Amino acid sequence: VFGSFWNALVHNHIAWMLLGGPLWWFHWFRMGAGDFESNLRQVYLYLITTFGGIISVLVAVSVSLYNIFFAAFGGGSGLPGYWEFLTWTIPTGLIAGAVWGFHTRVAQEEAAHVGIRLLSARRILLYLMSFVGLGTLIAGVITLVGILVNLWIVAAGSPVLLAPDWWRAQLSLSLALIIVGAPIWLYYWRQVIELSAAGGQVEWAARSRRVYLYVLVGASIVALAADLVNVIFQVLTAALSRGIDVRVLMESRWSIQTLFVAVPVLWYHWGIVREDQRRGAETAAVKKTVTLIIADSLVEIVPRLEEKLGYRVKVSRYLGPVVEGAPPSEGDLDALVSEIGGAP
């Protein structure tokens, strides 16, 4: 067994590990150490390693759950090699989980060093993962409703042909998608809610938030309209020709499945869109070119000022003599923001 294992493919993988590991260590811990102000670092942390790690874990867990449920429901667990999927899902889940956990911890530790200027990558990650989690959950619910519709069709005496294990495969897939998608969406959407509550106008008007909400609202409206058109068409066609029978249900089952999801998704996210509009999220913000001349000892107020303004400012370091005093208070910054807003 060991001789068949030690082949050219294993040699190749070990070579990549011996090459990639030291290269990553050198560039991350030596060349890139302390590079907190880099936008590319935030993209790497949030959109490559964290997002990529999460997606890999989700795929591995989903495939494992599907096969486990399928076997539990009396599927093909007795077939030779059935459980071989564990040989790639377990390593993939463990390694991707380690990558995800490590870079998430690094991102949390570095969060104190970045302000609003470097928040975009984290915000995009939150909305991307909310979208992935919600999409996975929706797919699971649609599949589950499809099982009920198929059972209804069979009970109505339809001659529709279904595979012998159709319900096992669909129920396994549905449970796997719901179990994976629901916690992911709830976890990241809760962070989105907290971020929008703390960020105020800046977060409500963020481009990634507007794109996320309007994509979901638009997709829900299109799905709802298409489903209703198909259901009405099938009903009218049957009523004007052969009479309404089980074939109406057969021809419109996909529309019924997606209708069951499109309505609550549209209702919930349209409510958020309307609330953001009432808060002025879509009012065009007047951005001015602001240059802040400041001593090194007070540079920590820059992200606070940018957060209150909602956009970036240019910073010039003052190198002349400085009279030390108390740092600007929140009231001082609010007065400065008002002065900038009133300036021509």
C-alpha positions in Angstrom: 0.0 0.0 0.0 2.8 2.4 0.9 4.5 1.7 -2.4 1.4 2.6 -4.4 0.9 5.7 -2.3 4.4 7.1 -2.8 3.9 8.1 -6.4 4.7 11.1 -8.7 1.5 12.9 -7.6 2.5 12.8 -3.9 6.1 13.9 -4.9 4.6 16.9 -6.7 2.4 17.9 -3.8 5.2 17.7 -1.3 7.4 19.8 -3.6 4.7 22.5 -3.7 4.4 22.5 0.1 8.2 22.8 0.5 8.3 25.7 -2.0 5.1 27.5 -1.0 5.4 27.3 2.8 8.7 29.1 3.3 7.8 31.7 0.6 4.6 32.5 2.4 6.3 32.7 5.8 9.0 35.0 4.5 6.7 37.4 2.8 4.0 37.5 5.5 6.1 37.5 8.7 9.2 39.4 7.3 8.4 41.5 4.2 4.8 42.4 5.1 5.0 42.6 8.9 3.2 45.7 10.2 2.0 46.8 6.8 -1.4 47.8 8.3 -2.0 50.8 6.0 -1.9 48.7 2.8 -5.2 48.4 0.9 -3.8 45.3 -0.8 -3.3 43.7 2.7 -6.9 44.2 3.5 -7.9 42.6 0.1 -5.6 39.6 0.9 -7.0 39.3 4.5 -10.7 39.6 3.8 -11.4 38.8 0.1 -8.8 36.1 -0.7 -7.8 34.1 2.4 -10.9 34.6 4.6 -13.5 34.4 1.9 -11.7 31.6 0.1 -11.2 29.7 3.3 -14.9 30.0 4.2 -16.1 28.9 0.7 -13.8 25.9 0.8 -15.1 24.9 4.3 -18.7 25.3 3.1 -18.1 23.1 0.1 -16.4 20.4 2.1 -19.1 20.4 4.8 -22.0 20.5 2.3 -20.7 17.5 0.4 -20.0 15.6 3.6 -23.5 16.3 5.1 -25.2 15.4 1.8 -23.5 12.0 1.6 -24.0 11.3 5.3 -27.7 12.1 5.1 -28.1 10.1 1.9 -26.6 7.1 3.7 -28.7 7.6 6.8 -31.9 7.6 4.6 -30.9 4.2 3.2 -29.0 5.4 0.1 -25.9 3.9 -1.4 -23.7 3.6 1.8 -23.1 -0.1 1.1 -21.5 0.5 -2.3 -17.7 -0.1 -2.5 -15.8 3.2 -2.0 -18.9 5.1 -0.9 -17.1 6.9 1.9 -14.1 7.9 -0.1 -15.4 11.4 -0.3 -14.2 11.9 3.3 -10.6 11.5 2.1 -10.8 15.0 0.5 -13.6 16.7 2.4 -11.9 16.3 5.8 -8.5 17.5 4.7 -10.0 20.4 2.8 -12.2 21.4 5.7 -9.3 21.3 8.2 -6.8 23.1 6.1 -9.3 25.8 4.8 -10.6 26.2 8.4 -7.1 26.8 9.7 -6.5 29.4 6.9 -9.8 31.0 7.7 -9.2 31.1 11.5 -5.6 32.4 11.3 -6.4 35.3 9.0 -9.6 36.1 10.8 -7.6 36.5 14.0 -5.0 38.6 12.3 -7.7 40.8 10.8 -9.3 41.3 14.2 -6.0 42.2 15.8 -5.2 44.7 13.1 -8.7 46.3 13.1 -7.6 48.8 15.7 -4.9 50.1 13.3 -7.3 50.9 10.4 -10.1 53.4 10.2 -12.8 54.1 7.7 -10.3 54.2 4.8 -9.6 50.5 5.0 -13.1 49.3 6.0 -14.2 48.5 2.5 -12.6 45.1 2.2 -14.2 43.9 5.5 -17.6 45.4 4.5 -17.5 43.6 1.1 -16.6 40.3 2.9 -19.6 40.7 5.2 -22.0 41.3 2.3 -20.5 38.6 0.1 -20.8 36.0 2.9 -24.3 37.2 3.7 -25.2 36.7 0.0 -23.5 33.2 -0.1 -25.2 32.1 3.1 -28.6 33.4 2.0 -28.3 31.9 -1.4 -27.4 28.5 0.1 -30.3 28.7 2.5 -32.7 29.7 -0.3 -31.5 26.8 -2.5 -32.1 24.4 0.4 -35.6 25.7 1.1 -36.5 25.6 -2.6 -35.4 21.9 -2.7 -37.4 21.1 0.4 -40.5 22.7 -1.0 -39.9 20.7 -4.2 -40.1 17.5 -2.3 -43.5 18.4 -0.9 -44.7 19.4 -4.4 -43.5 16.1 -5.9 -45.2 14.2 -3.1 -48.4 16.2 -3.8 -48.1 15.3 -7.6 -47.6 11.6 -6.9 -50.5 11.5 -4.4 -52.7 13.1 -7.0 -52.1 10.1 -9.3 -49.8 11.8 -11.8 -47.8 9.4 -14.1 -44.7 11.5 -13.6 -41.6 9.3 -13.6 -39.2 9.7 -10.6 -36.1 7.9 -9.8 -36.4 5.3 -7.0 -34.2 7.3 -4.6 -35.4 10.7 -5.6 -36.7 11.8 -2.2 -33.5 10.6 -0.5 -31.2 12.6 -2.8 -33.4 15.7 -2.6 -34.0 15.6 1.1 -30.2 15.0 1.8 -29.3 18.0 -0.4 -32.0 20.2 1.2 -30.9 19.4 4.7 -27.2 19.9 3.9 -27.8 23.3 2.2 -30.1 24.6 5.1 -27.7 23.4 7.8 -24.8 25.1 6.1 -26.5 28.2 4.8 -28.6 29.3 7.8 -25.8 29.7 10.3 -23.6 31.5 7.8 -26.2 34.0 6.8 -27.3 34.7 10.4 -23.7 35.1 11.6 -22.6 37.5 8.9 -26.0 39.4 8.6 -25.9 40.1 12.4 -22.5 41.7 11.8 -23.9 43.7 9.0 -26.7 45.0 11.2 -24.2 45.9 13.9 -22.0 47.7 11.4 -24.9 49.7 10.0 -26.1 50.6 13.4 -22.6 51.9 14.4 -21.6 53.4 11.1 -24.8 55.5 10.5 -25.1 57.5 7.3 -21.7 56.2 6.0 -22.8 52.6 6.2 -26.4 53.1 5.0 -25.0 54.8 1.9 -22.1 52.3 1.3 -22.0 51.1 -2.3 -21.6 47.4 -1.3 -24.7 47.7 0.9 -26.7 49.3 -1.9 -25.6 46.7 -4.4 -26.4 43.8 -2.1 -29.9 45.1 -1.3 -30.9 46.0 -4.8 -29.5 42.8 -6.3 -31.7 40.8 -3.9 -34.7 43.0 -4.4 -34.4 43.0 -8.2 -33.8 39.2 -8.3 -36.9 38.7 -6.1 -39.1 40.9 -8.2 -38.0 39.2 -11.4 -38.6 35.7 -9.9 -41.9 36.7 -8.4 -43.2 38.1 -11.7 -42.0 35.2 -13.8 -43.5 32.7 -11.3 -46.9 34.4 -11.3 -46.9 34.7 -15.1 -46.2 31.0 -15.4 -48.8 29.9 -12.8 -51.5 32.0 -14.3 -50.6 30.9 -17.8 -50.8 27.2 -16.8 -54.1 27.7 -15.0 -55.7 29.6 -17.9 -54.4 27.1 -20.5 -55.8 24.2 -18.6 -59.1 25.9 -17.9 -59.6 26.8 -21.6 -58.7 23.4 -23.0 -58.7 20.2 -21.0 -59.8 21.4 -17.6 -57.7 22.1 -14.5 -56.0 18.9 -13.4 -52.7 17.7 -11.9 -50.8 18.7 -15.0 -51.1 22.3 -13.9 -49.2 21.5 -10.8 -46.6 19.6 -12.7 -46.0 22.4 -15.2 -45.8 25.1 -12.5 -44.0 23.2 -9.7 -40.7 25.2 -10.1 -42.7 28.4 -10.0 -44.4 27.3 -6.8 -41.1 26.4 -5.2 -39.5 29.8 -6.0 -42.6 31.7 -5.1 -42.4 30.3 -1.6 -39.0 31.9 -1.2 -39.2 35.1 -3.4 -42.1 36.6 -1.4 -40.4 36.7 2.1 -37.0 37.6 0.7 -38.5 40.6 -1.2 -40.7 41.7 1.7 -37.7 41.7 4.2 -35.1 43.4 2.0 -37.5 45.9 0.5 -38.3 47.0 4.1 -34.6 47.6 4.7 -34.3 49.5 1.4 -37.2 51.8 2.4 -35.8 52.4 5.8 -32.4 53.3 4.4 -34.1 55.7 2.0 -35.9 57.4 4.9 -32.6 57.8 6.6 -31.2 59.6 3.6 -28.9 56.8 2.4 -29.5 57.7 -1.2 -29.1 61.4 -0.8 -25.9 62.4 -2.7 -23.2 63.2 -0.2 -21.3 66.4 -0.9 -17.7 65.5 -0.7 -15.1 68.3 -0.4 -11.4 68.2 -0.9 -10.1 68.5 2.6 -6.4 68.8 3.6 -5.6 68.3 7.3 -2.3 69.8 8.4 -1.5 68.0 11.7 1.4 67.2 14.0 2.5 63.5 14.4 1.2 63.5 18.0 -2.4 64.0 16.8 -2.5 61.8 13.8 -4.9 59.4 15.6 -7.7 61.8 15.0 -7.6 61.3 11.2 -9.8 58.1 11.1 -12.2 59.7 13.6 -12.6 62.8 11.4 -13.0 60.7 8.2 -15.7 58.6 10.0 -17.6 61.8 10.8 -17.2 63.2 7.3 -17.9 60.0 5.5 -15.0 60.3 3.1 -11.2 60.5 3.1 -9.1 63.5 3.7 -5.6 64.4 2.6 -3.0 64.5 5.4 0.0 66.8 5.6 2.4 66.4 8.5 3.3 69.7 10.3 7.0 69.6 11.2 7.3 73.0 13.0 7.2 73.7 16.7 4.1 72.3 18.4 2.5 73.5 21.7 1.4 70.3 23.5 -2.2 70.3 24.8 -5.2 68.1 25.2 -6.2 66.2 22.0 -9.4 67.3 20.3 -12.6 66.1 21.9 -15.6 64.7 20.0 -17.2 68.2 20.3 -14.1 69.8 18.7 -14.3 67.3 15.8 -18.1 67.9 15.4 -17.4 71.6 15.2 -14.7 71.0 12.6 -17.1 68.9 10.5 -19.7 71.6 10.7 -17.1 74.2 9.6 -16.1 72.0 6.7 -19.7 71.5 5.7 -20.5 75.2 5.8 -17.4 76.2 3.8 -17.8 77.1 0.1 
